Amino acid sequence: MNNKNSIRIRTMTIAALLSAIGIIIPLYSPIKIRIEPASFTFASHVPIFIAMFISPAVAAFTSIITAVGFFITFSPVVGFRALSHLVFALIGAYLLKKKNNLLLSYKTSIPFVLLLSLIHAVCEVIVSTVFYFSGNSSVNYVYNILLLVGVGTVIHSTVDFIMASIIWAPMQNAISIPSNARIRFRSVKSH
């Protein structure tokens, strides 16, 4: 087997593992908050962010497959919200592919994570709004959709991105496949 095929097989294996973790998290996470249509499952976006650090293809595959865990565990609105992760994951993966040094400093990584979190929240609000106006929901739009889903998603996404970055920092040197993102944590010097 040549090196190119070996890299493809390792990349597919990592994508499959991230997808499996992404399905397991909503099924077995002990920390789940449900206030329909909002739901917050601890670390649920971590596999998607790690996939995004690797490549657009891995990000797309992982985003689509992890939505399965949410369709199994939660309501259809939550499942479709999870499927919308494809949007922020692909945008983030393509931005990292184009400029793979975005995560090397706080000056560029903070705006990057905030942009992705906003895109993530907008997509989830759009999905929730469709369900709201289709008559399938008896929730308060401003509170449940704009505040809980919108603002909650920005916070949840940012926290999960930070966790994924902490996990990816040592992993990036341990896995032997090409990846889009390099992460370096700089220590803050006290004066």
N, C-alpha and C positions, 0 to 999 in steps of 0.2 A: 504494500500500500504506500503510495507516495505521500509526501508531506502535506500537500493540498487536501487530499482526501482525509487524512488524519485530523487536520484542523477542522474540516467540515463536520466530521463525526463528533469530535470533542465539543464543538459549538452546539450541535444539535442535542447532545447529551446534557449540556448545561442548560439549554433552553427548556428541555423536558423536565429537568430537576427544578428549575425556577417555576415552571408551570405547575408541577405537582405541589410544591410548597404553597404556591398561590391558591390552589384549590383546597389544601388542607387548612390553611389559616382561617377562612371563614367557617369551616366545618367544626373545628376543634378549639378555636381561640377562647380562652376563659374570659377575655375582656371584650364584650360586645355591648354597645349601647344602641338601642332601637327606639326611635321616636319617628315613626313613619311620616314621610318617606325617607327621613334621614336614618342613617345607620353608620356607626363608627366601630370598626373592628381593628383592634390593636395590630399594627404592623402589616395590614393588608396590602399596602402599596409597595412594600419593601422589595418583593420579587420583581415587580414591574420596573421600579427604578434601577435595580441592579441589571435587569435585561436591557434597559435603556442605555446604561453605561457601556454595554457590550456592542450592540449594533441595532440599526432600525429593524432588521429582520427578526432578531431575537426579541426585541421590544414588542413588535406586532404579534408574534406567535404567543408570547407569554401573556400579553394583554387579553387576547381573544380567549385563550384557554382558561385563564384564571377567572374570567367572567362565569364560567361553568359553576365554580364553587359558590358564587353568589346566587345564581339561578336556583341551585339546589337548596341553599340554606335560607334565603330570604324571599321577599316578594318579587314579582316581575319588575317593579319600578327600580328596586335595588339591583337586580340583575342587569337591567339596561343601563343603569348608572355605571355599573362595573364595566360593561362593554364599552362605554364612552371613554374609558381610560386609554383606549387605542389612540385617541386624538393627542392627548398630552404626551404620551409615551413616544409616539412617532415624531412629534415636533421636537421634543427634547433629544431624541436619538439623532435626528438629522442635524440639529444645532451642534451637538457634541461631535458628530462626524465631521462637520465643516470646521469646527474650531475646538479641538480636543483639549485645549488648555483652559477652558472655562472654569473648571473646578480646582485649579491650582492656587487660586487666591480667594479670600473672602470678598474682595472688591468685585470680582466677576461672578462668583458662585451665589452670592446672596441675591442679586437681581435675577439670575437664572432660575433659582428655586422659586422666587416670588412670581415670576412670569409663568412658570409651569403650574404653580398652585392656583393662580388666577384662571388659566386656561382650563385646568382640571375642574375648578368650581363652576365656571360658566357652562361647561359641558354637562355637569351633573344637574345644574339648575334648569338647563334646557330640557333635559330628559324628564325631570320632576315636573316641570311646567306642562309638558305635553300630557302627562298622566293626570295632572291637576285639572286641566281644561277639558279632558276627555270625559269628565264626570265620574272617574273612578276614585276620587279622593274627597274626603270631608275634612280636610285640614285647613288651618289658617295659612293662606299663601305667604304673607309677609314673615310670619314667625317660623313656620315649618319649612318653607322652601327657600326663601331668601336668606333668613338668618341661620337656621340649623343646617340646611344643605349647603348654601353658598358660603357663608363665613366659616361654618364648621369644616367644610372641605378644605378651605385655604389653610386652616390650622392643622388639620389632620394630615394633609398632603405634605406640609412643611416638616412636621415631626417625622413622618415616615421617610422623607428624603434625607433628613439628618441621620436617621438610623441606617438607611441603606448606604450612605456615604461612609459611616463608621465601619460597617461590615465590608464594604468594597475596598477601603484603603489597604488592608493587608491582603485581601483576595486578589487584587489586581496583579500582584507579583507572583501569586501562587498558581494561577491558572495559565496555561500555555496556549491561549488563543488570542488573536488580535482583538483589541477593544477600542472603543471610541474615547473613553474618559480616563484621565489620570487624576487622582486625588492626592493632595498632599495637605496634611494638617500642620500648620505652623504653630509653635508654642507662643503664647503671649508673654512677653517679658515684662516683669513688674519693675517699676522704677523706685 
